[in-house]
Amino acid sequence: MLTFCRNNKLVVSLFAASLLIVCIGAITVSYFNHQAQQTAQANEQVQQISGIALQAEQQLQATQVNGSGDAIADVIPAASVARVAAINEREVVVGSADWCETRMVKPADEWTLEDQQTFAKHCI
């Protein structure tokens, strides 16, 4: 075998070069397949996120406006209305449970910025 290699250096070097080219080709194909899989996964994630964003946008639009184009009114729980009626205009401490109940029945467009901040701090 060694004699053959010494006598046929050109054939052996061509064989080694061919083997090297085949290895480089296999590595390149493997690399590009991996890149294609990552690109496909990224595209799938983008499509999923786009679908979620579209659903969220549609839900937001549906909650902002009803069929007639008028803004949807606040939903006020009947239990809150009854509790506020029981409070009956007595003085309530800002931030207390009674104050929170009175804010629940007050229309949102009548809230001040201070009311919103206090409600967020004490009632949520």
trRosetta pair geometry for C-beta under 8 A, 3 or more apart (Angstrom, degrees):
i j d omega theta_ij theta_ji phi_ij phi_ji
1 4 5.6 -50 -151 31 31 113
1 5 6.6 31 150 -18 63 104
2 5 5.6 -52 -148 36 36 112
2 6 6.3 34 154 -18 67 105
3 6 5.8 -55 -147 38 31 109
3 7 6.1 21 158 -12 66 112
4 7 6.0 -64 -144 44 26 104
4 8 5.8 -21 172 23 67 115
5 8 6.8 -76 -127 58 19 79
5 9 7.2 59 166 -89 58 56
5 12 5.0 65 -140 -79 76 155
6 9 7.0 -5 -160 -59 26 90
8 11 4.0 -16 160 32 112 119
8 12 5.9 120 105 -21 82 91
9 12 5.8 -59 -145 42 32 110
9 13 6.0 28 159 -18 68 109
10 13 6.0 -56 -143 39 27 107
10 14 6.3 27 156 -17 63 107
11 14 5.8 -55 -147 38 29 110
11 15 6.3 32 152 -20 64 107
12 15 5.6 -53 -148 36 31 114
12 16 6.3 31 153 -18 65 105
13 16 5.6 -50 -144 37 34 111
13 17 6.2 35 154 -19 65 106
14 17 5.7 -53 -144 38 31 112
14 18 6.2 35 154 -21 64 106
15 18 5.7 -54 -148 35 29 113
15 19 6.4 29 154 -18 63 106
16 19 5.7 -54 -148 37 31 112
16 20 6.3 33 152 -20 64 106
17 20 5.6 -53 -148 36 32 114
17 21 6.4 32 153 -20 65 105
18 21 5.7 -53 -147 36 31 111
18 22 6.4 32 153 -19 64 104
19 22 5.7 -52 -148 35 32 112
19 23 6.5 32 153 -18 64 105
20 23 5.8 -55 -150 36 31 112
20 24 6.3 30 153 -17 66 106
21 24 5.7 -53 -145 38 32 111
21 25 6.2 35 153 -21 64 107
22 25 5.6 -54 -148 37 30 114
22 26 6.4 31 154 -20 64 105
23 26 5.8 -54 -147 35 31 110
23 27 6.4 28 155 -16 64 106
24 27 5.8 -56 -148 39 31 110
24 28 6.2 33 153 -21 65 108
25 28 5.6 -55 -146 37 30 112
25 29 6.3 29 157 -18 65 105
26 29 5.9 -53 -146 36 30 110
26 30 6.3 31 154 -18 63 108
27 30 5.7 -56 -148 38 30 113
27 31 6.3 33 153 -22 65 107
28 31 5.7 -54 -147 35 30 113
28 32 6.4 22 158 -13 65 107
29 32 6.0 -58 -145 40 29 105
29 33 6.3 32 155 -21 64 107
30 33 5.8 -55 -148 35 29 112
30 34 6.4 30 154 -19 63 106
31 34 5.8 -57 -153 35 30 112
31 35 6.4 29 151 -18 65 106
32 35 5.4 -49 -144 37 37 114
32 36 6.3 41 154 -22 66 103
33 36 5.6 -53 -147 35 31 112
33 37 6.5 33 153 -20 64 103
34 37 5.8 -52 -150 34 32 111
34 38 6.5 30 153 -16 64 105
35 38 5.8 -55 -149 38 32 110
35 39 6.3 32 153 -19 65 107
36 39 5.7 -53 -146 37 31 112
36 40 6.3 34 154 -20 64 106
37 40 5.7 -54 -147 36 31 112
37 41 6.4 30 154 -17 64 105
38 41 5.7 -54 -148 37 32 111
38 42 6.3 32 154 -19 65 106
39 42 5.7 -54 -146 37 31 111
39 43 6.3 32 154 -19 65 106
40 43 5.7 -53 -147 37 30 112
40 44 6.4 33 153 -21 63 105
41 44 5.6 -53 -148 35 32 113
41 45 6.4 32 153 -18 65 104
42 45 5.7 -53 -149 36 32 111
42 46 6.4 35 152 -20 65 104
43 46 5.6 -51 -147 35 33 113
43 47 6.4 34 153 -19 64 104
44 47 5.7 -54 -150 36 31 112
44 48 6.4 32 152 -19 65 105
45 48 5.6 -53 -146 36 33 111
45 49 6.2 30 156 -16 67 107
46 49 5.9 -56 -145 40 29 108
46 50 6.1 32 154 -21 64 108
47 50 5.6 -53 -144 37 29 113
47 51 6.4 33 154 -21 63 105
48 51 5.7 -54 -152 34 30 113
48 52 6.5 29 152 -17 64 105
49 52 5.6 -52 -147 37 34 112
49 53 6.2 35 153 -19 66 106
50 53 5.6 -53 -145 38 31 112
50 54 6.3 34 154 -21 64 105
51 54 5.7 -53 -147 34 30 111
51 55 6.4 30 154 -17 64 104
52 55 5.7 -53 -149 37 32 111
52 56 6.3 31 153 -18 65 107
53 56 5.6 -54 -145 38 31 112
53 57 6.2 33 155 -21 65 106
54 57 5.7 -53 -146 36 30 112
54 58 6.4 30 154 -18 64 106
55 58 5.8 -57 -149 37 30 110
55 59 6.3 28 154 -17 66 107
56 59 5.7 -55 -146 39 31 110
56 60 6.2 33 154 -21 65 107
57 60 5.6 -53 -146 35 30 113
57 61 6.4 29 155 -17 64 106
58 61 5.8 -55 -147 38 30 109
58 62 6.3 31 153 -20 64 108
59 62 5.6 -55 -146 37 32 112
59 63 6.3 23 157 -13 66 107
60 63 6.0 -60 -147 40 29 103
60 64 6.2 29 155 -24 65 110
61 64 5.7 -54 -142 33 31 112
61 65 6.7 -30 178 33 65 97
62 65 7.7 -92 -142 58 18 62
63 72 6.7 -84 -178 25 53 148
64 71 7.3 -56 173 -128 59 76
64 72 7.4 -180 168 9 14 105
65 69 6.0 -9 -170 -137 120 34
65 70 7.4 140 -150 69 76 25
65 71 6.7 -61 -103 -101 62 44
65 72 7.2 -171 -120 -26 14 88
66 69 7.7 -66 72 1 62 17
66 70 6.3 -16 46 64 101 74
66 71 8.0 81 5 168 87 11
66 72 5.3 112 -38 -79 102 89
73 107 8.0 -63 -159 -126 86 105
74 107 5.9 173 18 -133 133 62
74 108 5.3 146 -68 -14 133 103
76 80 6.2 -115 179 72 81 123
76 81 6.1 81 138 -55 115 104
76 104 6.8 126 -140 143 82 78
76 105 5.1 74 -154 -123 130 65
77 80 4.4 90 71 2 94 104
77 81 7.2 -160 97 -7 52 82
77 104 7.1 -24 32 154 98 128
78 81 5.5 -51 -152 33 39 114
78 82 6.5 40 151 -20 68 103
79 82 5.7 -54 -151 35 33 112
79 83 6.5 31 152 -18 66 105
80 83 5.7 -54 -146 37 34 109
80 84 6.2 32 156 -18 67 106
80 101 5.6 -169 -150 -157 86 83
80 104 4.5 -94 -162 105 150 131
80 105 5.3 -178 129 -57 109 97
81 84 5.9 -56 -147 38 29 109
81 85 6.4 32 152 -21 63 106
81 105 5.4 123 -91 -112 64 134
82 85 5.7 -54 -150 34 31 113
82 86 6.6 32 151 -20 63 105
83 86 5.5 -54 -152 34 35 113
83 87 6.8 43 148 -27 65 97
83 98 8.0 -147 152 -126 107 68
83 101 5.0 -81 107 -170 126 147
84 87 5.4 -41 -153 23 39 116
84 101 5.5 -167 -70 137 83 101
84 102 5.3 124 -124 -100 110 61
84 104 7.7 -152 -52 63 126 93
84 105 4.9 -88 -10 16 162 148
85 88 6.7 32 167 -69 43 71
87 90 5.9 -125 170 38 72 91
87 92 6.5 -9 -167 -62 135 124
87 98 5.5 131 -110 -162 131 113
87 101 7.1 157 -35 89 138 126
87 102 6.6 -80 62 -69 163 105
92 96 5.8 -138 176 57 92 122
92 98 4.3 -138 -133 106 127 115
92 99 4.6 170 132 -69 122 76
92 102 6.3 170 37 -6 158 140
93 96 4.2 82 70 -25 93 125
93 98 7.5 85 37 54 70 107
93 99 6.2 -96 84 -34 47 126
94 99 5.4 133 -128 -135 31 163
94 118 6.0 -51 173 -170 105 151
95 99 5.9 25 22 65 19 147
95 100 7.7 23 -167 -50 25 90
95 118 5.9 -106 -76 -176 82 104
95 121 7.2 -42 -120 93 108 103
95 122 3.8 -164 -149 -94 81 166
95 123 7.8 -142 -145 -43 50 80
96 99 4.7 101 51 5 73 102
96 100 7.1 -130 99 -5 41 86
96 122 7.8 -23 -29 162 16 141
97 100 5.6 -52 -151 34 33 115
97 101 6.6 36 151 -20 65 102
98 101 5.6 -52 -151 34 34 113
98 102 6.6 33 152 -18 65 102
99 102 5.8 -53 -151 35 34 110
99 103 6.5 32 151 -18 65 105
99 118 8.0 -58 138 136 133 125
99 122 7.6 16 83 103 120 143
99 123 7.9 -123 97 -69 85 117
100 103 5.7 -57 -151 36 32 111
100 104 6.6 42 149 -30 64 102
100 119 6.8 124 -123 -132 76 78
100 122 6.6 -138 -71 111 111 100
100 123 3.8 153 -125 -110 119 118
101 104 5.5 -47 -151 23 35 118
101 105 7.2 16 158 -6 63 101
102 105 6.5 -65 -157 40 34 98
102 106 6.4 39 148 -29 67 109
103 106 5.4 -53 -143 29 38 116
103 111 7.2 63 -155 -106 98 110
103 115 6.3 171 -124 -177 122 108
103 119 5.3 -156 143 -97 161 122
103 123 6.9 -119 63 -48 136 167
106 110 5.5 -109 170 78 100 120
106 111 6.5 119 113 -70 118 82
106 115 7.9 -76 90 180 147 151
107 110 4.9 83 71 5 86 107
107 111 7.9 -137 102 -23 50 82
108 111 5.7 -37 -160 3 45 119
111 115 4.4 -135 -161 87 84 132
111 116 5.4 94 147 -56 127 86
111 119 7.6 -43 -147 -7 134 143
112 115 4.6 105 50 1 73 101
112 116 7.2 -135 95 -4 43 85
113 116 5.6 -52 -152 34 35 114
113 117 6.4 31 152 -17 66 106
114 117 5.8 -55 -146 38 32 109
114 118 6.2 29 156 -16 67 108
115 118 5.9 -59 -144 40 28 107
115 119 6.0 30 157 -21 65 110
116 119 5.8 -54 -144 37 26 112
116 120 6.3 26 156 -18 62 108
117 120 5.8 -54 -147 37 30 111
117 121 6.3 26 155 -18 64 110
118 121 5.7 -59 -146 39 31 110
118 122 5.9 -9 169 12 69 115
118 123 7.9 58 127 -6 65 103
119 122 6.8 -74 -132 52 20 84
119 123 4.8 -35 -164 31 63 129
119 124 7.0 66 143 -25 71 95
120 123 7.3 -26 -59 49 11 85
120 124 5.5 -17 -145 14 46 129
121 124 7.9 66 12 34 10 91
